[in-house]
Amino acid sequence: MIEKFISAGDKVEMKSTVEVVLPDGTKGIRLYKTSIYDVLDDGKLEIVMPMEQTRLVLLPVGGEYDVCFFSHGGMYKADVRIVDRQKINGTYILLAEMLTNLHKYQRREYYRFNCIIEMEARELSRHEIDIFSGAVEPEDESDEVIEEKEMQRGVIVDISGGGLRFVSRRQYDSSSTILLCFKLPIKHREKPFTLAARVILSKEIENRVNEYENRVKFVYINNQTREEIIKYIFDEERKNRKNGKGS
């Protein structure tokens, strides 16, 4: 039955269900990008063992993963368990069994894209938050939403339509609202984004003095802006798949 939705060659993204050390030194959920080698008659999947740069990633037998399938019919998700590692016709394969039924994946805004993008941030004043949220109207045209204040530099390491994760030398109070400024390549040009976001997590990175991991959720964002970010993510993913690149 699963072969009606998933077929050999489909790209997949495997997300670990436990936190591991990420390339930037922080702890988090690891993403592995690879493809389907074959779908077996008993419903098991043969998945090409993922690679990072030129090295195979030997995912452990017994490991469980949240898998997103990019098929001709759209995006699907399911939980799988690795039950064996094999070598077939010179290709290293993970044999996986399904732990949950396949279901259509609709929440595009929460798909996180790994990246390295320079950005700036600072805390918003109460007045700025009120204007962003629409709680108050600007007094006049000269009453700018964004005040001229010093910004702190940072680097975005993953982004989605719902929020992003960035590294900085500044720690932010949990639940505070901050201003984010960054640029994304949209329609062959660098488009600036100025967004408000709520801090979900801000913690010092282990073994890296005065460097902080910050996870934020966009707030007061309109649908057009969110869709632009989502389109950027999927355009970049399409380029990576075409060029055979991983995250």
C-alpha positions, -999 to +999 in steps of 0.1 A: +000+000+000+028+024+009+043+021-026+013+040-039+027+071-022+065+064-018+088+052-045+125+046-052+144+078-057+121+100-035+141+124-013+137+120+024+146+140+055+153+120+086+150+138+119+165+123+151+141+119+180+168+127+206+192+157+209+227+153+195+256+177+191+251+199+159+279+211+136+278+246+152+285+230+187+250+234+200+227+205+211+196+199+191+177+177+167+198+164+138+185+163+102+198+138+077+189+141+040+190+111+017+167+091-006+146+059-009+165+030-025+134+007-027+101-001-011+097-038-002+066-059-005+063-063+033+062-025+037+097-021+049+119+007+033+154+005+020+169+040+026+203+051+012+226+057+041+231+095+044+264+112+039+280+143+054+305+158+030+323+125+019+316+104+049+288+078+055+267+085+085+263+051+102+228+055+118+224+030+146+203-002+143+174+004+167+174+042+162+140+058+156+135+088+133+107+112+122+109+110+084+095+134+059+091+120+024+092+143-007+072+123-032+054+130-065+021+132-046+034+158-020+050+156+014+043+127+038+055+119+073+059+088+094+081+075+123+105+046+114+130+024+131+162+012+116+163-026+118+194-035+097+223-020+077+232-037+044+252-032+012+233-037-020+251-035-054+278-013-038+253+010-021+251+012+017+214+008+028+194+013+059+165-012+063+137+006+081+103-005+094+073+018+097+062+026+133+033+048+123+010+051+093+020+075+065+002+108+067+001+139+045+023+167+058+007+201+055+026+223+080+050+238+055+058+267+078+074+245+103+099+229+079+134+241+091+160+248+065+197+248+077+215+279+065+242+305+073+227+340+070+240+371+087+214+391+107+210+417+134+187+418+164+177+438+194+149+440+220+118+459+210+105+487+232+069+485+245+059+512+221+073+494+191+056+462+202+023+480+204+027+494+169+038+460+155+008+443+170-016+470+159-026+478+195-019+515+188-017+535+157+014+557+148+007+593+159+018+606+125+038+596+095+070+606+113+063+582+141+083+553+127+077+517+139+114+510+140+135+533+161+171+540+154+189+519+180+221+498+181+217+463+168+236+432+178+250+410+151+242+373+148+240+343+124+209+325+114+216+287+114+181+275+105+149+291+094+112+282+088+080+300+081+073+299+118+106+312+132+143+307+132+174+298+153+204+321+155+237+323+173+248+356+189+270+371+216+240+384+233+216+364+255+179+374+255+152+371+281+129+342+276+095+354+263+109+388+253+100+403+219+129+412+197+135+428+163+151+407+135+167+422+104+181+399+076+181+395+039+170+365+017+175+361-021+140+365-035+134+367-072+171+372-080+176+400-055+184+404-018+151+413-001+153+428+034+131+414+062+123+433+094+103+411+117+093+408+153+098+375+171+092+361+206+122+344+223+115+307+230+150+298+242+182+316+248+211+297+263+249+298+263+265+273+239+284+246+257+322+251+256+318+284+237+322+314+261+298+344+255+281+327+225+244+319+227+218+298+209+185+316+204+153+301+192+125+325+183+090+324+169+077+351+144+049+373+158+027+398+140+038+384+106+015+387+077+007+358+054+025+373+024+058+376+043+055+341+057+048+327+022+079+345+009+100+328+035+085+294+028+090+299-009+127+308-003+131+276+017+116+253-009+134+271-037+167+265-019+158+229-011+150+223-048+184+237-058+201+215-032+183+184-044+191+192-081+228+197-072+228+166-050+237+186-019+228+178+017+222+202+045 
